[in-house]
């Protein structure tokens, strides 16, 4: 049985729109990249849910050409990640919350403290 993964048509990205979706516990986001006056590439990020991108650790970020071939490669990449992430043992709610809280603490530690004047 072939797994399904919906991606918008190429013109969606050629018009500067991003896309975010999921497949089971796999979450991903695709952003078009603009160079000069033209949209030329797609950058995709993948992470394990259930949380949004901000509260999660990106497992891989990769770029594809903004073309039908690039869109097909993106689909294959996302399907591979969907299979890999969904094959993992499911986290308990406590484990998911702990991972989210650890990511939030990590991001907070990366943010410089405000300067006092």
N, CA and C atoms as a LAMMPS dump frame, in Angstrom:
ITEM: TIMESTEP
0
ITEM: NUMBER OF ATOMS
351
ITEM: BOX BOUNDS ff ff ff
-5.0000000000000000e+02 5.0000000000000000e+02
-5.0000000000000000e+02 5.0000000000000000e+02
-5.0000000000000000e+02 5.0000000000000000e+02
ITEM: ATOMS id mol type element x y z
1 1 1 N 0.837 -1.182 0
2 1 2 C 0 0 0
3 1 3 C 0.882 1.246 0
4 2 1 N 0.665 2.124 -0.936
5 2 2 C 1.449 3.355 -1.031
6 2 3 C 0.891 4.404 -0.071
7 3 1 N 1.777 5.023 0.683
8 3 2 C 1.352 6.06 1.612
9 3 3 C 1.048 7.337 0.846
10 4 1 N 0.114 8.109 1.371
11 4 2 C -0.262 9.357 0.731
12 4 3 C 0.292 10.537 1.506
13 5 1 N 0.604 11.558 0.773
14 5 2 C 1.085 12.792 1.365
15 5 3 C 0.677 13.919 0.433
16 6 1 N -0.158 14.808 0.914
17 6 2 C -0.618 15.901 0.068
18 6 3 C 0.373 17.045 0.112
19 7 1 N 0.738 17.526 -1.063
20 7 2 C 1.504 18.758 -1.215
21 7 3 C 0.764 19.628 -2.221
22 8 1 N 0.78 20.942 -2.028
23 8 2 C 0.136 21.813 -3.009
24 8 3 C 0.858 21.747 -4.356
25 9 1 N 0.203 22.285 -5.369
26 9 2 C 0.816 22.349 -6.694
27 9 3 C 1.958 23.372 -6.673
28 10 1 N 2.804 23.296 -7.668
29 10 2 C 3.996 24.135 -7.752
30 10 3 C 3.671 25.623 -7.653
31 11 1 N 2.584 26.054 -8.288
32 11 2 C 2.25 27.488 -8.289
33 11 3 C 1.988 28.027 -6.88
34 12 1 N 1.569 27.159 -5.965
35 12 2 C 1.374 27.58 -4.574
36 12 3 C 2.674 28.183 -4.033
37 13 1 N 3.788 27.494 -4.26
38 13 2 C 5.09 27.947 -3.768
39 13 3 C 5.662 29.066 -4.64
40 14 1 N 5.381 29.015 -5.937
41 14 2 C 5.86 30.068 -6.838
42 14 3 C 5.252 31.423 -6.495
43 15 1 N 4.144 31.417 -5.774
44 15 2 C 3.494 32.648 -5.338
45 15 3 C 3.893 33.036 -3.914
46 16 1 N 4.938 32.394 -3.38
47 16 2 C 5.488 32.787 -2.088
48 16 3 C 4.779 32.229 -0.872
49 17 1 N 3.956 31.226 -1.039
50 17 2 C 3.218 30.649 0.084
51 17 3 C 3.989 29.511 0.737
52 18 1 N 3.91 29.418 2.055
53 18 2 C 4.504 28.292 2.769
54 18 3 C 3.461 27.191 2.891
55 19 1 N 3.89 26.022 3.376
56 19 2 C 2.987 24.902 3.592
57 19 3 C 3.421 24.181 4.85
58 20 1 N 2.476 23.833 5.695
59 20 2 C 2.774 23.032 6.87
60 20 3 C 1.701 21.96 6.99
61 21 1 N 2.121 20.75 7.349
62 21 2 C 1.183 19.632 7.419
63 21 3 C 1.779 18.524 8.281
64 22 1 N 1.069 17.42 8.347
65 22 2 C 1.537 16.285 9.13
66 22 3 C 1.144 14.987 8.453
67 23 1 N 1.799 13.93 8.895
68 23 2 C 1.47 12.572 8.471
69 23 3 C 1.694 11.681 9.674
70 24 1 N 0.637 11.392 10.408
71 24 2 C 0.806 10.684 11.679
72 24 3 C 1.485 11.609 12.666
73 25 1 N 2.579 11.138 13.28
74 25 2 C 3.32 11.979 14.239
75 25 3 C 4.362 12.859 13.555
76 26 1 N 4.571 12.67 12.255
77 26 2 C 5.537 13.484 11.508
78 26 3 C 4.896 14.82 11.161
79 27 1 N 5.641 15.897 11.439
80 27 2 C 5.208 17.253 11.088
81 27 3 C 6.267 17.837 10.153
82 28 1 N 5.834 18.679 9.218
83 28 2 C 6.8 19.312 8.328
84 28 3 C 6.3 20.668 7.878
85 29 1 N 7.256 21.505 7.484
86 29 2 C 6.968 22.835 6.965
87 29 3 C 7.839 23.048 5.736
88 30 1 N 7.251 23.653 4.707
89 30 2 C 7.962 23.95 3.469
90 30 3 C 7.835 25.444 3.205
91 31 1 N 8.967 26.111 3.007
92 31 2 C 8.992 27.541 2.713
93 31 3 C 9.684 27.777 1.384
94 32 1 N 9.099 28.615 0.53
95 32 2 C 9.804 28.99 -0.698
96 32 3 C 10.933 29.964 -0.354
97 33 1 N 11.997 29.898 -1.131
98 33 2 C 13.157 30.763 -0.929
99 33 3 C 13.254 31.696 -2.125
100 34 1 N 13.387 32.99 -1.842
101 34 2 C 13.458 33.991 -2.902
102 34 3 C 14.894 34.481 -3.041
103 35 1 N 15.383 34.488 -4.266
104 35 2 C 16.692 35.041 -4.586
105 35 3 C 16.465 36.141 -5.616
106 36 1 N 16.759 37.369 -5.209
107 36 2 C 16.465 38.494 -6.093
108 36 3 C 14.97 38.653 -6.232
109 37 1 N 14.487 38.631 -7.456
110 37 2 C 13.055 38.787 -7.711
111 37 3 C 12.34 37.457 -7.947
112 38 1 N 13.053 36.339 -7.832
113 38 2 C 12.464 35.05 -8.198
114 38 3 C 12.479 34.064 -7.036
115 39 1 N 11.418 33.283 -6.949
116 39 2 C 11.366 32.156 -6.008
117 39 3 C 12.125 31.021 -6.67
118 40 1 N 13.171 30.515 -6.011
119 40 2 C 14.055 29.555 -6.67
120 40 3 C 14.165 28.2 -5.988
121 41 1 N 13.799 28.107 -4.723
122 41 2 C 14.013 26.856 -3.996
123 41 3 C 12.928 26.667 -2.944
124 42 1 N 12.904 25.471 -2.388
125 42 2 C 12.018 25.137 -1.283
126 42 3 C 12.878 24.638 -0.136
127 43 1 N 12.662 25.165 1.05
128 43 2 C 13.341 24.673 2.242
129 43 3 C 12.316 23.941 3.088
130 44 1 N 12.616 22.702 3.447
131 44 2 C 11.691 21.885 4.228
132 44 3 C 12.327 21.506 5.555
133 45 1 N 11.497 21.486 6.586
134 45 2 C 11.921 21.088 7.928
135 45 3 C 10.979 19.999 8.425
136 46 1 N 11.512 19.044 9.148
137 46 2 C 10.696 17.949 9.673
138 46 3 C 10.978 17.767 11.16
139 47 1 N 9.924 17.413 11.904
140 47 2 C 10.057 17.151 13.332
141 47 3 C 8.966 16.175 13.753
142 48 1 N 9.14 15.607 14.946
143 48 2 C 8.129 14.708 15.493
144 48 3 C 7.149 15.505 16.325
145 49 1 N 5.853 15.258 16.123
146 49 2 C 4.806 15.927 16.885
147 49 3 C 4.738 15.386 18.298
148 50 1 N 3.844 15.874 19.097
149 50 2 C 2.614 16.531 18.682
150 50 3 C 2.701 18.057 18.628
151 51 1 N 3.827 18.631 19.011
152 51 2 C 3.902 20.079 19.158
153 51 3 C 4.21 20.773 17.834
154 52 1 N 4.031 22.089 17.854
155 52 2 C 4.333 22.901 16.678
156 52 3 C 5.844 23.048 16.507
157 53 1 N 6.249 23.685 15.459
158 53 2 C 7.668 23.849 15.148
159 53 3 C 8.422 24.562 16.259
160 54 1 N 7.836 25.592 16.828
161 54 2 C 8.503 26.374 17.866
162 54 3 C 8.855 25.529 19.091
163 55 1 N 8 24.58 19.427
164 55 2 C 8.2 23.759 20.622
165 55 3 C 8.832 22.407 20.334
166 56 1 N 9.411 22.253 19.164
167 56 2 C 9.961 20.965 18.761
168 56 3 C 11.397 21.115 18.279
169 57 1 N 12.064 19.994 18.188
170 57 2 C 13.423 19.956 17.656
171 57 3 C 13.359 19.494 16.205
172 58 1 N 13.859 20.317 15.305
173 58 2 C 13.896 19.962 13.88
174 58 3 C 14.898 18.829 13.703
175 59 1 N 14.462 17.767 13.052
176 59 2 C 15.333 16.618 12.837
177 59 3 C 16.161 16.748 11.57
178 60 1 N 15.613 17.456 10.584
179 60 2 C 16.374 17.705 9.362
180 60 3 C 15.772 18.901 8.651
181 61 1 N 16.628 19.684 8.046
182 61 2 C 16.223 20.803 7.2
183 61 3 C 16.975 20.625 5.888
184 62 1 N 16.237 20.678 4.787
185 62 2 C 16.842 20.394 3.488
186 62 3 C 16.206 21.296 2.429
187 63 1 N 16.951 21.558 1.363
188 63 2 C 16.454 22.407 0.271
189 63 3 C 16.278 21.594 -1.001
190 64 1 N 15.285 22.014 -1.772
191 64 2 C 14.982 21.398 -3.056
192 64 3 C 14.799 22.513 -4.075
193 65 1 N 15.084 22.242 -5.351
194 65 2 C 14.818 23.26 -6.374
195 65 3 C 13.309 23.497 -6.481
196 66 1 N 12.929 24.707 -6.799
197 66 2 C 11.523 25.036 -7.001
198 66 3 C 11.153 24.644 -8.435
199 67 1 N 10.806 23.369 -8.585
200 67 2 C 10.466 22.795 -9.883
201 67 3 C 9.619 21.556 -9.625
202 68 1 N 9.039 21 -10.68
203 68 2 C 8.269 19.754 -10.524
204 68 3 C 9.171 18.641 -9.99
205 69 1 N 10.42 18.597 -10.483
206 69 2 C 11.355 17.577 -10.003
207 69 3 C 11.661 17.785 -8.523
208 70 1 N 11.85 19.046 -8.122
209 70 2 C 12.1 19.351 -6.721
210 70 3 C 10.918 18.993 -5.843
211 71 1 N 9.713 19.253 -6.335
212 71 2 C 8.503 18.912 -5.589
213 71 3 C 8.374 17.397 -5.426
214 72 1 N 8.724 16.65 -6.465
215 72 2 C 8.7 15.186 -6.377
216 72 3 C 9.744 14.681 -5.385
217 73 1 N 10.924 15.285 -5.386
218 73 2 C 11.967 14.898 -4.43
219 73 3 C 11.534 15.25 -3.01
220 74 1 N 10.895 16.391 -2.843
221 74 2 C 10.374 16.792 -1.533
222 74 3 C 9.351 15.783 -1.04
223 75 1 N 8.446 15.347 -1.914
224 75 2 C 7.431 14.361 -1.542
225 75 3 C 8.088 13.059 -1.071
226 76 1 N 9.09 12.586 -1.818
227 76 2 C 9.791 11.347 -1.451
228 76 3 C 10.493 11.513 -0.108
229 77 1 N 11.123 12.664 0.108
230 77 2 C 11.812 12.948 1.372
231 77 3 C 10.822 12.938 2.534
232 78 1 N 9.674 13.616 2.369
233 78 2 C 8.675 13.684 3.438
234 78 3 C 8.071 12.31 3.719
235 79 1 N 7.824 11.527 2.68
236 79 2 C 7.294 10.178 2.887
237 79 3 C 8.289 9.298 3.635
238 80 1 N 9.578 9.444 3.327
239 80 2 C 10.606 8.697 4.046
240 80 3 C 10.579 9.063 5.535
241 81 1 N 10.539 10.36 5.82
242 81 2 C 10.496 10.801 7.214
243 81 3 C 9.207 10.354 7.892
244 82 1 N 8.104 10.376 7.176
245 82 2 C 6.838 9.937 7.747
246 82 3 C 6.955 8.48 8.202
247 83 1 N 7.518 7.646 7.354
248 83 2 C 7.709 6.239 7.71
249 83 3 C 8.641 6.062 8.888
250 84 1 N 9.735 6.813 8.908
251 84 2 C 10.717 6.688 9.984
252 84 3 C 10.148 7.137 11.326
253 85 1 N 9.502 8.306 11.329
254 85 2 C 8.975 8.834 12.59
255 85 3 C 7.817 7.978 13.097
256 86 1 N 6.925 7.575 12.213
257 86 2 C 5.768 6.795 12.649
258 86 3 C 6.119 5.363 13.032
259 87 1 N 7.317 4.89 12.656
260 87 2 C 7.765 3.557 13.056
261 87 3 C 8.338 3.55 14.482
262 88 1 N 8.631 4.728 15
263 88 2 C 9.163 4.818 16.361
264 88 3 C 8.072 4.471 17.377
265 89 1 N 8.494 3.977 18.556
266 89 2 C 7.492 3.795 19.609
267 89 3 C 6.896 5.162 19.979
268 90 1 N 5.596 5.177 20.154
269 90 2 C 4.92 6.434 20.506
270 90 3 C 5.377 6.893 21.887
271 91 1 N 5.559 8.195 22.032
272 91 2 C 5.903 8.768 23.327
273 91 3 C 4.66 8.821 24.208
274 92 1 N 4.9 8.708 25.496
275 92 2 C 3.804 8.953 26.423
276 92 3 C 3.584 10.461 26.477
277 93 1 N 2.449 10.87 27.033
278 93 2 C 2.184 12.297 27.172
279 93 3 C 3.26 12.945 28.038
280 94 1 N 3.672 12.277 29.096
281 94 2 C 4.71 12.824 29.981
282 94 3 C 6.022 13.004 29.221
283 95 1 N 6.382 12.043 28.361
284 95 2 C 7.611 12.158 27.569
285 95 3 C 7.51 13.307 26.568
286 96 1 N 6.347 13.467 25.939
287 96 2 C 6.151 14.548 24.976
288 96 3 C 6.238 15.907 25.66
289 97 1 N 5.641 16.028 26.82
290 97 2 C 5.691 17.288 27.569
291 97 3 C 7.115 17.586 28.014
292 98 1 N 7.832 16.567 28.467
293 98 2 C 9.222 16.761 28.895
294 98 3 C 10.087 17.22 27.718
295 99 1 N 9.886 16.634 26.542
296 99 2 C 10.652 17.041 25.358
297 99 3 C 10.323 18.48 24.985
298 100 1 N 9.047 18.854 25.035
299 100 2 C 8.644 20.23 24.737
300 100 3 C 9.261 21.204 25.726
301 101 1 N 9.199 20.875 27.004
302 101 2 C 9.753 21.763 28.021
303 101 3 C 11.269 21.899 27.891
304 102 1 N 11.94 20.805 27.531
305 102 2 C 13.39 20.864 27.321
306 102 3 C 13.709 21.767 26.141
307 103 1 N 12.933 21.685 25.075
308 103 2 C 13.165 22.551 23.906
309 103 3 C 12.926 24.011 24.257
310 104 1 N 11.884 24.285 25.026
311 104 2 C 11.626 25.659 25.448
312 104 3 C 12.772 26.199 26.3
313 105 1 N 13.293 25.38 27.198
314 105 2 C 14.412 25.806 28.043
315 105 3 C 15.655 26.049 27.191
316 106 1 N 15.885 25.2 26.211
317 106 2 C 17.021 25.359 25.3
318 106 3 C 16.921 26.677 24.534
319 107 1 N 15.741 26.977 24.026
320 107 2 C 15.548 28.229 23.285
321 107 3 C 15.704 29.441 24.191
322 108 1 N 15.23 29.326 25.417
323 108 2 C 15.363 30.431 26.368
324 108 3 C 16.83 30.691 26.698
325 109 1 N 17.605 29.628 26.814
326 109 2 C 19.033 29.771 27.097
327 109 3 C 19.774 30.391 25.921
328 110 1 N 19.266 30.203 24.694
329 110 2 C 19.891 30.778 23.501
330 110 3 C 19.583 32.266 23.354
331 111 1 N 18.517 32.729 23.976
332 111 2 C 18.094 34.12 23.848
333 111 3 C 18.913 34.984 24.789
334 112 1 N 19.589 36.01 24.267
335 112 2 C 20.377 36.86 25.147
336 112 3 C 19.481 37.642 26.11
337 113 1 N 19.982 37.824 27.309
338 113 2 C 19.245 38.577 28.319
339 113 3 C 19.198 40.042 27.901
340 114 1 N 18.094 40.732 28.202
341 114 2 C 18.018 42.154 27.863
342 114 3 C 19.059 42.958 28.648
343 115 1 N 19.596 43.959 28.003
344 115 2 C 20.602 44.816 28.663
345 115 3 C 19.899 45.86 29.517
346 116 1 N 20.476 46.115 30.66
347 116 2 C 19.921 47.202 31.475
348 116 3 C 20.684 48.467 31.14
349 117 1 N 19.989 49.589 31.194
350 117 2 C 20.632 50.868 30.819
351 117 3 C 20.971 51.684 32.034
